[in-house]
Amino acid sequence: MVTVVIQSEMAKTKVLVIEDEIIIAMDLENRLQKLGYMVAGIAASGKEAIQAIESKRPELVLMDIVIRGDIDGIDTAGIIKEEFDIPVVFLTAHSDPATLKRARITQPFGYLLKPFDDRELQSNIEIAIYKHQIEKELKENRAALRRANRKLEDRVKERTIKLSITNQQLNQEIIKRKKVDEALSEERQRRLSALIDGQELERRRLSRELHDGLGQVLVAVKHNVETLIMTPDPKTQKQFYKDHTMELISDAISEVKRISYDLLPTILNDFGLSAALEKMADRLSEDTDINISFYSTDMEGRMKPDMEINFFRIAQEAVNNAVKYSNPKEIQIQFIHNKKGLKLSIKDDGKGFDVEKLKKGPGHGLFNMHERASVIAAKLTIVSQKDRGTSVVLQFPIPPPIWTVN
């Protein structure tokens, strides 16, 4: 009856063998050493196994179900998982349904039926170590996501409180100015409604990004890990799922950073629209294989904050859509200011799409872009042809009141 504990030390993996039949234990010790593992010692019961774990700080346990003492291997595996969070692989000659059912409850990282060869032993050890590391990273990523969600909720609460205070002040002002004509009062109410609607749109946008971006990545990671566990021949497919899973985890980390950046583009507030667009182009060029260029004309002064935010969000939505769905080789972003007005254009050479069909679908990207253009009284034109790319153009005539001096 065997329990083996593994711990990484430098380039080798450390193994502690727990076996109540000394001949079998010594044979297993010899096989592990030939496979390149370090064997720390041999024990024969669940109690000795726990003591060995506490002293050796292992990373993996190979557990025979029938061992000496008051508790068998299955109960010992449950204690190890609960108190030490160490992966367990069972080595046993028992394959009856009742034993298998009990073993599954402890969620082992492998189940080897005797007799087994060295290749099966090594494969199960390596897969168990790798799976445990992946689960650990997934737990850390989920914890990071929960922290991000709590931080977002705190921000929403803070903004809601500020909005509530603003509403109270506005109501007090309306009471004090009872003689203000009805038209002015209606205008105030309209602006307040637009503010609340804008906040709700931003919440829905962020919710979609979390679901469609980070959520889908984590689902794919979970699928890979489950496939890795269930595959009948793990050695032939292990490397593929390992590489793909690590890539997905990197994508999840990048997605969290991207969502954080999208929540509050500080460069837009500090340096204006041109700087923010150029930064976005540079960042996406580094993160993708797409050549993203940016050009703008010189201009004096700054657009009002609401104008800059809506221009930036429309550009951001257009560029992100091109990167995600159009598979382009090049994206051109231009921001032109001349006597005719303001013109923002985003063009790509991707595969294009049916604009009218997409408008009727469940997506909200085009709807959000048109809504933002409507809020600032700008004209938005989207033209796309299959295999010939997409053009998004936002135009706005410039009356002097929209400018503020730097």
C-alpha positions as a Python dict, from the first residue, in 0.01 Angstrom:
ca = {
    (1, 'M'): (0, 0, 0),
    (2, 'V'): (172, 313, -122),
    (3, 'T'): (167, 684, -57),
    (4, 'V'): (424, 895, -240),
    (5, 'V'): (487, 1262, -171),
    (6, 'I'): (659, 1486, -423),
    (7, 'Q'): (826, 1825, -376),
    (8, 'S'): (1019, 2033, -628),
    (9, 'E'): (1374, 2106, -523),
    (10, 'M'): (1582, 2289, -783),
    (11, 'A'): (1574, 2072, -1101),
    (12, 'K'): (1440, 1753, -933),
    (13, 'T'): (1115, 1647, -770),
    (14, 'K'): (1129, 1512, -416),
    (15, 'V'): (934, 1194, -335),
    (16, 'L'): (828, 1049, -2),
    (17, 'V'): (708, 686, -26),
    (18, 'I'): (452, 557, 226),
    (19, 'E'): (409, 178, 198),
    (20, 'D'): (325, -83, 462),
    (21, 'E'): (486, -362, 253),
    (22, 'I'): (856, -288, 252),
    (23, 'I'): (940, -487, -63),
    (24, 'I'): (686, -299, -272),
    (25, 'A'): (800, 29, -119),
    (26, 'M'): (1164, -34, -201),
    (27, 'D'): (1076, -135, -557),
    (28, 'L'): (876, 184, -604),
    (29, 'E'): (1161, 385, -452),
    (30, 'N'): (1404, 234, -702),
    (31, 'R'): (1170, 307, -997),
    (32, 'L'): (1121, 666, -892),
    (33, 'Q'): (1496, 723, -861),
    (34, 'K'): (1551, 583, -1210),
    (35, 'L'): (1290, 827, -1339),
    (36, 'G'): (1488, 1115, -1191),
    (37, 'Y'): (1296, 1179, -871),
    (38, 'M'): (1443, 1218, -521),
    (39, 'V'): (1296, 980, -262),
    (40, 'A'): (1292, 1126, 90),
    (41, 'G'): (1190, 812, 279),
    (42, 'I'): (922, 550, 343),
    (43, 'A'): (623, 542, 584),
    (44, 'A'): (348, 286, 633),
    (45, 'S'): (31, 457, 767),
    (46, 'G'): (-192, 762, 733),
    (47, 'K'): (-56, 907, 1056),
    (48, 'E'): (303, 869, 937),
    (49, 'A'): (203, 1023, 603),
    (50, 'I'): (66, 1336, 775),
    (51, 'Q'): (382, 1366, 985),
    (52, 'A'): (599, 1328, 677),
    (53, 'I'): (402, 1598, 495),
    (54, 'E'): (441, 1838, 786),
    (55, 'S'): (816, 1787, 796),
    (56, 'K'): (895, 1754, 424),
    (57, 'R'): (646, 2013, 286),
    (58, 'P'): (569, 1805, -28),
    (59, 'E'): (387, 1908, -346),
    (60, 'L'): (224, 1580, -449),
    (61, 'V'): (108, 1253, -284),
    (62, 'L'): (87, 915, -454),
    (63, 'M'): (-153, 726, -223),
    (64, 'D'): (-233, 355, -195),
    (65, 'I'): (-589, 315, -70),
    (66, 'V'): (-516, 30, 176),
    (67, 'I'): (-255, 130, 435),
    (68, 'R'): (-194, 59, 803),
    (69, 'G'): (-365, 243, 1086),
    (70, 'D'): (-713, 364, 1176),
    (71, 'I'): (-760, 565, 856),
    (72, 'D'): (-716, 432, 505),
    (73, 'G'): (-567, 609, 204),
    (74, 'I'): (-893, 772, 95),
    (75, 'D'): (-954, 932, 435),
    (76, 'T'): (-589, 1036, 451),
    (77, 'A'): (-619, 1196, 107),
    (78, 'G'): (-918, 1397, 230),
    (79, 'I'): (-715, 1529, 526),
    (80, 'I'): (-423, 1617, 298),
    (81, 'K'): (-646, 1807, 56),
    (82, 'E'): (-828, 1996, 332),
    (83, 'E'): (-532, 2088, 553),
    (84, 'F'): (-239, 2109, 312),
    (85, 'D'): (-386, 2162, -38),
    (86, 'I'): (-153, 1900, -186),
    (87, 'P'): (-254, 1698, -495),
    (88, 'V'): (-307, 1324, -447),
    (89, 'V'): (-268, 1040, -699),
    (90, 'F'): (-390, 698, -590),
    (91, 'L'): (-187, 380, -660),
    (92, 'T'): (-402, 73, -591),
    (93, 'A'): (-518, -267, -707),
    (94, 'H'): (-878, -185, -609),
    (95, 'S'): (-1112, -88, -894),
    (96, 'D'): (-1452, -185, -756),
    (97, 'P'): (-1731, 77, -792),
    (98, 'A'): (-1763, 141, -418),
    (99, 'T'): (-1391, 220, -381),
    (100, 'L'): (-1388, 438, -691),
    (101, 'K'): (-1691, 630, -564),
    (102, 'R'): (-1522, 699, -229),
    (103, 'A'): (-1199, 801, -404),
    (104, 'R'): (-1375, 1049, -633),
    (105, 'I'): (-1506, 1242, -332),
    (106, 'T'): (-1150, 1348, -243),
    (107, 'Q'): (-1098, 1480, -598),
    (108, 'P'): (-767, 1301, -663),
    (109, 'F'): (-533, 1421, -936),
    (110, 'G'): (-491, 1068, -1075),
    (111, 'Y'): (-583, 701, -1023),
    (112, 'L'): (-331, 433, -1127),
    (113, 'L'): (-435, 67, -1119),
    (114, 'K'): (-166, -189, -1039),
    (115, 'P'): (28, -315, -1219),
    (116, 'F'): (153, -6, -1402),
    (117, 'D'): (468, 68, -1596),
    (118, 'D'): (718, 349, -1545),
    (119, 'R'): (574, 552, -1831),
    (120, 'E'): (228, 555, -1672),
    (121, 'L'): (377, 644, -1333),
    (122, 'Q'): (581, 935, -1467),
    (123, 'S'): (296, 1070, -1683),
    (124, 'N'): (54, 1073, -1390),
    (125, 'I'): (307, 1244, -1163),
    (126, 'E'): (386, 1519, -1414),
    (127, 'I'): (22, 1578, -1508),
    (128, 'A'): (-80, 1596, -1141),
    (129, 'I'): (190, 1853, -1064),
    (130, 'Y'): (95, 2059, -1369),
    (131, 'K'): (-280, 2040, -1301),
    (132, 'H'): (-230, 2148, -939),
    (133, 'Q'): (-25, 2450, -1056),
    (134, 'I'): (-296, 2547, -1306),
    (135, 'E'): (-569, 2522, -1041),
    (136, 'K'): (-358, 2735, -807),
    (137, 'E'): (-318, 3002, -1076),
    (138, 'L'): (-690, 2989, -1153),
    (139, 'K'): (-770, 3048, -786),
    (140, 'E'): (-535, 3347, -783),
    (141, 'N'): (-694, 3486, -1101),
    (142, 'R'): (-1043, 3443, -958),
    (143, 'A'): (-933, 3620, -642),
    (144, 'A'): (-791, 3904, -850),
    (145, 'L'): (-1118, 3927, -1042),
    (146, 'R'): (-1318, 3939, -719),
    (147, 'R'): (-1095, 4221, -594),
    (148, 'A'): (-1145, 4407, -922),
    (149, 'N'): (-1523, 4360, -893),
    (150, 'R'): (-1524, 4491, -537),
    (151, 'K'): (-1317, 4790, -644),
    (152, 'L'): (-1558, 4857, -928),
    (153, 'E'): (-1856, 4830, -695),
    (154, 'D'): (-1693, 5079, -459),
    (155, 'R'): (-1643, 5322, -748),
    (156, 'V'): (-2003, 5282, -859),
    (157, 'K'): (-2124, 5344, -503),
    (158, 'E'): (-1903, 5651, -475),
    (159, 'R'): (-2032, 5790, -805),
    (160, 'T'): (-2390, 5710, -705),
    (161, 'I'): (-2345, 5903, -380),
    (162, 'K'): (-2200, 6199, -569),
    (163, 'L'): (-2487, 6184, -814),
    (164, 'S'): (-2735, 6174, -526),
    (165, 'I'): (-2574, 6481, -370),
    (166, 'T'): (-2585, 6657, -704),
    (167, 'N'): (-2953, 6569, -740),
    (168, 'Q'): (-3028, 6707, -393),
    (169, 'Q'): (-2847, 7030, -471),
    (170, 'L'): (-3029, 7057, -800),
    (171, 'N'): (-3367, 7004, -635),
    (172, 'Q'): (-3286, 7269, -375),
    (173, 'E'): (-3187, 7510, -652),
    (174, 'I'): (-3513, 7442, -836),
    (175, 'I'): (-3710, 7515, -517),
    (176, 'K'): (-3521, 7841, -460),
    (177, 'R'): (-3574, 7951, -819),
    (178, 'K'): (-3948, 7893, -847),
    (179, 'K'): (-3986, 8184, -1085),
    (180, 'V'): (-3755, 8032, -1346),
    (181, 'D'): (-3954, 7970, -1662),
    (182, 'E'): (-4080, 7622, -1749),
    (183, 'A'): (-3849, 7575, -2045),
    (184, 'L'): (-3536, 7606, -1831),
    (185, 'S'): (-3672, 7355, -1579),
    (186, 'E'): (-3749, 7102, -1855),
    (187, 'E'): (-3399, 7143, -1995),
    (188, 'R'): (-3245, 7068, -1658),
    (189, 'Q'): (-3448, 6753, -1622),
    (190, 'R'): (-3347, 6640, -1969),
    (191, 'R'): (-2978, 6687, -1891),
    (192, 'L'): (-3011, 6496, -1565),
    (193, 'S'): (-3184, 6208, -1740),
    (194, 'A'): (-2908, 6197, -2002),
    (195, 'L'): (-2646, 6180, -1727),
    (196, 'I'): (-2817, 5885, -1560),
    (197, 'D'): (-2869, 5708, -1894),
    (198, 'G'): (-2503, 5760, -1980),
    (199, 'Q'): (-2396, 5602, -1654),
    (200, 'E'): (-2619, 5300, -1716),
    (201, 'L'): (-2479, 5260, -2068),
    (202, 'E'): (-2124, 5259, -1930),
    (203, 'R'): (-2221, 4995, -1674),
    (204, 'R'): (-2370, 4774, -1942),
    (205, 'R'): (-2059, 4823, -2158),
    (206, 'L'): (-1829, 4718, -1876),
    (207, 'S'): (-2052, 4420, -1798),
    (208, 'R'): (-2030, 4307, -2161),
    (209, 'E'): (-1651, 4341, -2161),
    (210, 'L'): (-1618, 4131, -1846),
    (211, 'H'): (-1852, 3865, -1988),
    (212, 'D'): (-1730, 3857, -2348),
    (213, 'G'): (-1361, 3908, -2271),
    (214, 'L'): (-1236, 3782, -1935),
    (215, 'G'): (-1533, 3553, -1877),
    (216, 'Q'): (-1481, 3365, -2205),
    (217, 'V'): (-1107, 3331, -2143),
    (218, 'L'): (-1168, 3175, -1800),
    (219, 'V'): (-1427, 2939, -1947),
    (220, 'A'): (-1171, 2826, -2207),
    (221, 'V'): (-908, 2773, -1934),
    (222, 'K'): (-1155, 2561, -1736),
    (223, 'H'): (-1231, 2357, -2049),
    (224, 'N'): (-861, 2294, -2113),
    (225, 'V'): (-800, 2180, -1755),
    (226, 'E'): (-1101, 1948, -1766),
    (227, 'T'): (-982, 1807, -2100),
    (228, 'L'): (-635, 1754, -1957),
    (229, 'I'): (-783, 1559, -1665),
    (230, 'M'): (-1012, 1340, -1875),
    (231, 'T'): (-789, 1267, -2178),
    (232, 'P'): (-719, 891, -2207),
    (233, 'D'): (-366, 943, -2335),
    (234, 'P'): (-236, 1255, -2153),
    (235, 'K'): (119, 1233, -2280),
    (236, 'T'): (32, 1291, -2646),
    (237, 'Q'): (-191, 1592, -2579),
    (238, 'K'): (-46, 1729, -2257),
    (239, 'Q'): (187, 1982, -2425),
    (240, 'F'): (-87, 2121, -2648),
    (241, 'Y'): (-326, 2187, -2361),
    (242, 'K'): (-44, 2313, -2141),
    (243, 'D'): (64, 2575, -2397),
    (244, 'H'): (-291, 2675, -2479),
    (245, 'T'): (-389, 2709, -2114),
    (246, 'M'): (-87, 2926, -2029),
    (247, 'E'): (-171, 3146, -2328),
    (248, 'L'): (-529, 3184, -2203),
    (249, 'I'): (-409, 3277, -1855),
    (250, 'S'): (-186, 3546, -2006),
    (251, 'D'): (-486, 3669, -2202),
    (252, 'A'): (-689, 3689, -1880),
    (253, 'I'): (-422, 3901, -1711),
    (254, 'S'): (-399, 4130, -2015),
    (255, 'E'): (-778, 4157, -2025),
    (256, 'V'): (-792, 4271, -1660),
    (257, 'K'): (-528, 4537, -1734),
    (258, 'R'): (-713, 4648, -2048),
    (259, 'I'): (-1047, 4680, -1868),
    (260, 'S'): (-879, 4882, -1592),
    (261, 'Y'): (-731, 5117, -1855),
    (262, 'D'): (-1065, 5150, -2034),
    (263, 'L'): (-1246, 5249, -1715),
    (264, 'L'): (-1055, 5577, -1682),
    (265, 'P'): (-819, 5685, -1965),
    (266, 'T'): (-632, 5947, -1760),
    (267, 'I'): (-429, 6061, -2060),
    (268, 'L'): (-755, 6184, -2214),
    (269, 'N'): (-820, 6413, -1918),
    (270, 'D'): (-459, 6528, -1889),
    (271, 'F'): (-349, 6580, -2249),
    (272, 'G'): (-657, 6568, -2472),
    (273, 'L'): (-802, 6357, -2749),
    (274, 'S'): (-505, 6344, -2988),
    (275, 'A'): (-269, 6216, -2718),
    (276, 'A'): (-523, 5957, -2603),
    (277, 'L'): (-580, 5828, -2959),
    (278, 'E'): (-208, 5807, -3025),
    (279, 'K'): (-156, 5617, -2699),
    (280, 'M'): (-434, 5375, -2787),
    (281, 'A'): (-281, 5311, -3131),
    (282, 'D'): (65, 5250, -2983),
    (283, 'R'): (-69, 5015, -2714),
    (284, 'L'): (-271, 4804, -2955),
    (285, 'S'): (17, 4790, -3203),
    (286, 'E'): (236, 4643, -2931),
    (287, 'D'): (-30, 4395, -2819),
    (288, 'T'): (-122, 4271, -3168),
    (289, 'D'): (40, 4195, -3505),
    (290, 'I'): (-159, 4475, -3668),
    (291, 'N'): (5, 4790, -3802),
    (292, 'I'): (-198, 5069, -3638),
    (293, 'S'): (-108, 5423, -3744),
    (294, 'F'): (-229, 5759, -3614),
    (295, 'Y'): (-227, 6103, -3773),
    (296, 'S'): (-371, 6433, -3652),
    (297, 'T'): (-353, 6797, -3748),
    (298, 'D'): (-237, 7066, -3508),
    (299, 'M'): (-505, 7255, -3321),
    (300, 'E'): (-520, 7521, -3055),
    (301, 'G'): (-718, 7467, -2738),
    (302, 'R'): (-908, 7165, -2616),
    (303, 'M'): (-1248, 7016, -2677),
    (304, 'K'): (-1489, 7017, -2387),
    (305, 'P'): (-1460, 6703, -2170),
    (306, 'D'): (-1790, 6548, -2281),
    (307, 'M'): (-1691, 6593, -2646),
    (308, 'E'): (-1348, 6440, -2595),
    (309, 'I'): (-1486, 6140, -2404),
    (310, 'N'): (-1747, 6060, -2668),
    (311, 'F'): (-1501, 6100, -2956),
    (312, 'F'): (-1255, 5873, -2776),
    (313, 'R'): (-1513, 5606, -2690),
    (314, 'I'): (-1637, 5591, -3049),
    (315, 'A'): (-1280, 5553, -3177),
    (316, 'Q'): (-1206, 5294, -2911),
    (317, 'E'): (-1513, 5089, -3003),
    (318, 'A'): (-1432, 5106, -3376),
    (319, 'V'): (-1067, 5004, -3332),
    (320, 'N'): (-1148, 4724, -3085),
    (321, 'N'): (-1412, 4586, -3321),
    (322, 'A'): (-1161, 4586, -3607),
    (323, 'V'): (-898, 4410, -3395),
    (324, 'K'): (-1139, 4147, -3260),
    (325, 'Y'): (-1351, 4066, -3563),
    (326, 'S'): (-1203, 4195, -3892),
    (327, 'N'): (-858, 4030, -3890),
    (328, 'P'): (-694, 4335, -4055),
    (329, 'K'): (-328, 4385, -4142),
    (330, 'E'): (-351, 4763, -4104),
    (331, 'I'): (-570, 5016, -3922),
    (332, 'Q'): (-549, 5390, -3989),
    (333, 'I'): (-673, 5647, -3735),
    (334, 'Q'): (-698, 6013, -3839),
    (335, 'F'): (-819, 6314, -3641),
    (336, 'I'): (-853, 6621, -3864),
    (337, 'H'): (-939, 6978, -3761),
    (338, 'N'): (-996, 7236, -4032),
    (339, 'K'): (-1241, 7507, -4134),
    (340, 'K'): (-1505, 7248, -4222),
    (341, 'G'): (-1507, 7109, -3870),
    (342, 'L'): (-1382, 6802, -3688),
    (343, 'K'): (-1336, 6467, -3859),
    (344, 'L'): (-1237, 6141, -3691),
    (345, 'S'): (-1188, 5840, -3919),
    (346, 'I'): (-1094, 5477, -3849),
    (347, 'K'): (-1025, 5257, -4151),
    (348, 'D'): (-908, 4895, -4172),
    (349, 'D'): (-837, 4646, -4451),
    (350, 'G'): (-1005, 4352, -4276),
    (351, 'K'): (-1277, 4113, -4387),
    (352, 'G'): (-1567, 4359, -4337),
    (353, 'F'): (-1925, 4284, -4235),
    (354, 'D'): (-2291, 4343, -4323),
    (355, 'V'): (-2376, 4670, -4145),
    (356, 'E'): (-2753, 4639, -4179),
    (357, 'K'): (-2754, 4278, -4062),
    (358, 'L'): (-2544, 4364, -3759),
    (359, 'K'): (-2776, 4651, -3667),
    (360, 'K'): (-3062, 4402, -3640),
    (361, 'G'): (-2861, 4154, -3433),
    (362, 'P'): (-2811, 4130, -3055),
    (363, 'G'): (-2480, 4325, -3048),
    (364, 'H'): (-2464, 4668, -2884),
    (365, 'G'): (-2140, 4807, -3028),
    (366, 'L'): (-2289, 4993, -3324),
    (367, 'F'): (-2582, 5107, -3113),
    (368, 'N'): (-2349, 5257, -2852),
    (369, 'M'): (-2146, 5438, -3119),
    (370, 'H'): (-2457, 5592, -3273),
    (371, 'E'): (-2592, 5688, -2931),
    (372, 'R'): (-2270, 5868, -2841),
    (373, 'A'): (-2268, 6049, -3173),
    (374, 'S'): (-2628, 6155, -3113),
    (375, 'V'): (-2547, 6289, -2765),
    (376, 'I'): (-2289, 6532, -2907),
    (377, 'A'): (-2494, 6609, -3222),
    (378, 'A'): (-2229, 6458, -3452),
    (379, 'K'): (-2272, 6257, -3772),
    (380, 'L'): (-2152, 5895, -3768),
    (381, 'T'): (-2108, 5704, -4095),
    (382, 'I'): (-2012, 5335, -4108),
    (383, 'V'): (-1933, 5167, -4440),
    (384, 'S'): (-1814, 4807, -4471),
    (385, 'Q'): (-1766, 4566, -4760),
    (386, 'K'): (-1678, 4200, -4751),
    (387, 'D'): (-1302, 4144, -4785),
    (388, 'R'): (-1250, 4518, -4845),
    (389, 'G'): (-1246, 4649, -4491),
    (390, 'T'): (-1447, 4895, -4286),
    (391, 'S'): (-1458, 5276, -4259),
    (392, 'V'): (-1596, 5460, -3954),
    (393, 'V'): (-1618, 5839, -3988),
    (394, 'L'): (-1737, 6082, -3719),
    (395, 'Q'): (-1793, 6444, -3830),
    (396, 'F'): (-1882, 6752, -3628),
    (397, 'P'): (-1921, 7118, -3730),
    (398, 'I'): (-1739, 7347, -3487),
    (399, 'P'): (-1925, 7639, -3336),
    (400, 'P'): (-1685, 7844, -3114),
    (401, 'P'): (-1858, 7755, -2781),
    (402, 'I'): (-1730, 7395, -2787),
    (403, 'W'): (-1368, 7506, -2742),
    (404, 'T'): (-1184, 7583, -2421),
    (405, 'V'): (-842, 7747, -2414),
    (406, 'N'): (-546, 7553, -2271),
}
